């Protein structure tokens, strides 16, 4: 279960952003305006590869 959610400090007050949360083996991404609308879930290693690709 993903229960530790964070929103970027760069999001501002408008709420047009996503939250990222994590558990021991998954990372979740959801819309801050519709938190019950669904969550994209990724294995931790897949998420880490995605983040590394942003640095390239």
N, CA, C and O atoms as CSV, one atom per row, in Angstrom:
chain,resi,resn,atom,element,x,y,z
A,1,UNK,N,N,0.844,-1.184,0.000
A,1,UNK,CA,C,0.000,0.000,0.000
A,1,UNK,C,C,0.886,1.243,0.000
A,1,UNK,O,O,1.835,1.351,0.776
A,2,UNK,N,N,0.560,2.153,-0.866
A,2,UNK,CA,C,1.303,3.409,-0.952
A,2,UNK,C,C,0.608,4.417,-0.048
A,2,UNK,O,O,-0.572,4.720,-0.227
A,3,UNK,N,N,1.344,4.927,0.912
A,3,UNK,CA,C,0.707,5.855,1.848
A,3,UNK,C,C,1.545,7.086,2.165
A,3,UNK,O,O,1.115,7.926,2.956
A,4,UNK,N,N,2.703,7.215,1.584
A,4,UNK,CA,C,3.555,8.372,1.827
A,4,UNK,C,C,3.615,9.207,0.556
A,4,UNK,O,O,4.478,8.982,-0.294
A,5,UNK,N,N,2.713,10.160,0.419
A,5,UNK,CA,C,2.567,10.945,-0.807
A,5,UNK,C,C,3.233,12.302,-0.659
A,5,UNK,O,O,3.189,12.916,0.407
A,6,UNK,N,N,3.857,12.767,-1.750
A,6,UNK,CA,C,4.517,14.079,-1.767
A,6,UNK,C,C,4.114,14.832,-3.026
A,6,UNK,O,O,3.945,14.250,-4.097
A,7,UNK,N,N,3.967,16.130,-2.870
A,7,UNK,CA,C,3.709,17.023,-3.988
A,7,UNK,C,C,4.900,17.963,-4.096
A,7,UNK,O,O,5.422,18.420,-3.079
A,8,UNK,N,N,5.325,18.250,-5.287
A,8,UNK,CA,C,6.471,19.127,-5.488
A,8,UNK,C,C,6.222,20.504,-4.891
A,8,UNK,O,O,5.111,21.028,-4.961
A,9,UNK,N,N,7.249,21.078,-4.310
A,9,UNK,CA,C,7.138,22.445,-3.793
A,9,UNK,C,C,7.018,23.455,-4.927
A,9,UNK,O,O,6.686,24.615,-4.683
A,10,UNK,N,N,7.281,23.038,-6.152
A,10,UNK,CA,C,7.155,23.920,-7.321
A,10,UNK,C,C,5.734,23.936,-7.873
A,10,UNK,O,O,5.471,24.608,-8.870
A,11,UNK,N,N,4.828,23.219,-7.253
A,11,UNK,CA,C,3.459,23.113,-7.762
A,11,UNK,C,C,2.655,24.386,-7.584
A,11,UNK,O,O,1.731,24.643,-8.355
A,12,UNK,N,N,2.984,25.176,-6.597
A,12,UNK,CA,C,2.226,26.392,-6.357
A,12,UNK,C,C,0.913,26.091,-5.662
A,12,UNK,O,O,0.710,24.988,-5.155
A,13,UNK,N,N,0.033,27.059,-5.638
A,13,UNK,CA,C,-1.235,26.938,-4.925
A,13,UNK,C,C,-2.399,26.522,-5.808
A,13,UNK,O,O,-3.504,26.322,-5.305
A,14,UNK,N,N,-2.183,26.387,-7.104
A,14,UNK,CA,C,-3.289,26.121,-8.014
A,14,UNK,C,C,-3.735,24.665,-8.015
A,14,UNK,O,O,-4.853,24.369,-8.436
A,15,UNK,N,N,-2.897,23.763,-7.561
A,15,UNK,CA,C,-3.284,22.364,-7.480
A,15,UNK,C,C,-3.252,21.609,-8.789
A,15,UNK,O,O,-3.775,20.497,-8.867
A,16,UNK,N,N,-2.654,22.178,-9.819
A,16,UNK,CA,C,-2.548,21.499,-11.116
A,16,UNK,C,C,-1.268,20.685,-11.157
A,16,UNK,O,O,-0.322,21.034,-11.862
A,17,UNK,N,N,-1.243,19.613,-10.408
A,17,UNK,CA,C,-0.017,18.849,-10.331
A,17,UNK,C,C,-0.331,17.403,-9.991
A,17,UNK,O,O,-1.490,17.018,-9.835
A,18,UNK,N,N,0.706,16.627,-9.883
A,18,UNK,CA,C,0.582,15.234,-9.485
A,18,UNK,C,C,1.319,15.031,-8.177
A,18,UNK,O,O,2.170,15.831,-7.788
A,19,UNK,N,N,0.976,13.951,-7.512
A,19,UNK,CA,C,1.676,13.535,-6.306
A,19,UNK,C,C,2.387,12.227,-6.608
A,19,UNK,O,O,1.921,11.415,-7.407
A,20,UNK,N,N,3.513,12.043,-5.959
A,20,UNK,CA,C,4.246,10.802,-6.071
A,20,UNK,C,C,4.318,10.200,-4.678
A,20,UNK,O,O,4.643,10.882,-3.706
A,21,UNK,N,N,4.014,8.929,-4.596
A,21,UNK,CA,C,4.076,8.216,-3.323
A,21,UNK,C,C,4.834,6.923,-3.498
A,21,UNK,O,O,5.008,6.448,-4.620
A,22,UNK,N,N,5.285,6.349,-2.400
A,22,UNK,CA,C,6.044,5.119,-2.515
A,22,UNK,C,C,5.791,4.190,-1.343
A,22,UNK,O,O,5.367,4.588,-0.258
A,23,UNK,N,N,6.074,2.936,-1.628
A,23,UNK,CA,C,6.069,1.880,-0.617
A,23,UNK,C,C,7.382,1.128,-0.801
A,23,UNK,O,O,8.266,1.600,-1.516
A,24,UNK,N,N,7.518,-0.010,-0.181
A,24,UNK,CA,C,8.764,-0.769,-0.278
A,24,UNK,C,C,9.073,-1.221,-1.705
A,24,UNK,O,O,10.242,-1.308,-2.081
A,25,UNK,N,N,8.049,-1.509,-2.499
A,25,UNK,CA,C,8.304,-2.069,-3.826
A,25,UNK,C,C,7.566,-1.369,-4.968
A,25,UNK,O,O,7.641,-1.817,-6.112
A,26,UNK,N,N,6.859,-0.285,-4.676
A,26,UNK,CA,C,6.111,0.418,-5.721
A,26,UNK,C,C,6.220,1.930,-5.560
A,26,UNK,O,O,6.455,2.455,-4.472
A,27,UNK,N,N,6.038,2.608,-6.699
A,27,UNK,CA,C,5.905,4.062,-6.712
A,27,UNK,C,C,4.575,4.359,-7.379
A,27,UNK,O,O,4.240,3.759,-8.400
A,28,UNK,N,N,3.819,5.280,-6.809
A,28,UNK,CA,C,2.527,5.653,-7.369
A,28,UNK,C,C,2.511,7.108,-7.793
A,28,UNK,O,O,3.196,7.947,-7.209
A,29,UNK,N,N,1.726,7.395,-8.807
A,29,UNK,CA,C,1.551,8.758,-9.307
A,29,UNK,C,C,0.054,8.987,-9.438
A,29,UNK,O,O,-0.657,8.170,-10.023
A,30,UNK,N,N,-0.426,10.112,-8.886
A,30,UNK,CA,C,-1.862,10.411,-8.977
A,30,UNK,C,C,-2.082,11.919,-9.110
A,30,UNK,O,O,-1.197,12.720,-8.811
A,31,UNK,N,N,-3.260,12.279,-9.555
A,31,UNK,CA,C,-3.664,13.671,-9.746
A,31,UNK,C,C,-4.101,14.255,-8.405
A,31,UNK,O,O,-4.903,13.644,-7.697
A,32,UNK,N,N,-3.587,15.423,-8.052
A,32,UNK,CA,C,-3.955,16.024,-6.774
A,32,UNK,C,C,-5.408,16.491,-6.750
A,32,UNK,O,O,-5.996,16.608,-5.675
A,33,UNK,N,N,-5.992,16.757,-7.910
A,33,UNK,CA,C,-7.388,17.201,-7.946
A,33,UNK,C,C,-8.376,16.045,-7.859
A,33,UNK,O,O,-9.552,16.251,-7.561
A,34,UNK,N,N,-7.900,14.829,-8.118
A,34,UNK,CA,C,-8.781,13.662,-8.113
A,34,UNK,C,C,-8.030,12.469,-7.530
A,34,UNK,O,O,-7.737,11.504,-8.237
A,35,UNK,N,N,-7.729,12.540,-6.266
A,35,UNK,CA,C,-6.913,11.512,-5.611
A,35,UNK,C,C,-7.558,10.138,-5.622
A,35,UNK,O,O,-6.854,9.129,-5.567
A,36,UNK,N,N,-8.876,10.077,-5.691
A,36,UNK,CA,C,-9.566,8.793,-5.740
A,36,UNK,C,C,-9.825,8.326,-7.170
A,36,UNK,O,O,-10.440,7.282,-7.384
A,37,UNK,N,N,-9.360,9.093,-8.138
A,37,UNK,CA,C,-9.632,8.788,-9.541
A,37,UNK,C,C,-8.732,7.728,-10.146
A,37,UNK,O,O,-8.943,7.330,-11.292
A,38,UNK,N,N,-7.760,7.272,-9.428
A,38,UNK,CA,C,-6.862,6.240,-9.940
A,38,UNK,C,C,-5.414,6.599,-9.686
A,38,UNK,O,O,-5.062,7.767,-9.520
A,39,UNK,N,N,-4.593,5.583,-9.660
A,39,UNK,CA,C,-3.168,5.749,-9.406
A,39,UNK,C,C,-2.383,4.926,-10.412
A,39,UNK,O,O,-2.661,3.744,-10.612
A,40,UNK,N,N,-1.407,5.551,-11.040
A,40,UNK,CA,C,-0.468,4.805,-11.863
A,40,UNK,C,C,0.562,4.202,-10.918
A,40,UNK,O,O,1.105,4.902,-10.063
A,41,UNK,N,N,0.832,2.922,-11.065
A,41,UNK,CA,C,1.787,2.241,-10.176
A,41,UNK,C,C,2.939,1.677,-11.000
A,41,UNK,O,O,2.742,1.095,-12.066
A,42,UNK,N,N,4.136,1.867,-10.477
A,42,UNK,CA,C,5.344,1.396,-11.140
A,42,UNK,C,C,6.193,0.626,-10.143
A,42,UNK,O,O,6.218,0.962,-8.959
A,43,UNK,N,N,6.884,-0.399,-10.607
A,43,UNK,CA,C,7.863,-1.049,-9.761
A,43,UNK,C,C,8.973,-0.036,-9.476
A,43,UNK,O,O,9.277,0.808,-10.320
A,44,UNK,N,N,9.565,-0.118,-8.310
A,44,UNK,CA,C,10.577,0.859,-7.897
A,44,UNK,C,C,11.710,0.960,-8.908
A,44,UNK,O,O,12.138,2.065,-9.239
A,45,UNK,N,N,12.201,-0.162,-9.400
A,45,UNK,CA,C,13.313,-0.139,-10.363
A,45,UNK,C,C,12.917,0.551,-11.659
A,45,UNK,O,O,13.720,1.280,-12.241
A,46,UNK,N,N,11.697,0.334,-12.116
A,46,UNK,CA,C,11.220,1.000,-13.338
A,46,UNK,C,C,11.186,2.515,-13.123
A,46,UNK,O,O,11.598,3.274,-14.000
A,47,UNK,N,N,10.703,2.952,-11.972
A,47,UNK,CA,C,10.644,4.392,-11.668
A,47,UNK,C,C,12.054,4.983,-11.605
A,47,UNK,O,O,12.286,6.086,-12.099
A,48,UNK,N,N,12.993,4.256,-11.000
A,48,UNK,CA,C,14.369,4.754,-10.909
A,48,UNK,C,C,14.996,4.884,-12.292
A,48,UNK,O,O,15.720,5.844,-12.553
A,49,UNK,N,N,14.727,3.928,-13.182
A,49,UNK,CA,C,15.236,4.039,-14.560
A,49,UNK,C,C,14.632,5.250,-15.254
A,49,UNK,O,O,15.326,5.948,-15.994
A,50,UNK,N,N,13.350,5.508,-15.026
A,50,UNK,CA,C,12.702,6.689,-15.598
A,50,UNK,C,C,13.396,7.967,-15.113
A,50,UNK,O,O,13.713,8.842,-15.919
A,51,UNK,N,N,13.630,8.076,-13.822
A,51,UNK,CA,C,14.285,9.269,-13.275
A,51,UNK,C,C,15.696,9.439,-13.823
A,51,UNK,O,O,16.113,10.557,-14.125
A,52,UNK,N,N,16.432,8.341,-13.952
A,52,UNK,CA,C,17.782,8.425,-14.517
A,52,UNK,C,C,17.731,8.898,-15.968
A,52,UNK,O,O,18.630,9.607,-16.419
A,53,UNK,N,N,16.692,8.513,-16.699
A,53,UNK,CA,C,16.583,8.924,-18.106
A,53,UNK,C,C,16.369,10.429,-18.225
A,53,UNK,O,O,16.706,11.023,-19.250
A,54,UNK,N,N,15.815,11.046,-17.196
A,54,UNK,CA,C,15.612,12.500,-17.220
A,54,UNK,C,C,16.919,13.253,-17.089
A,54,UNK,O,O,17.038,14.380,-17.570
A,55,UNK,N,N,17.903,12.643,-16.443
A,55,UNK,CA,C,19.215,13.266,-16.286
A,55,UNK,C,C,20.064,13.190,-17.545
A,55,UNK,O,O,21.037,13.929,-17.689
A,56,UNK,N,N,19.701,12.307,-18.444
A,56,UNK,CA,C,20.516,12.077,-19.655
A,56,UNK,C,C,20.498,13.246,-20.602
A,56,UNK,O,O,21.134,13.197,-21.655
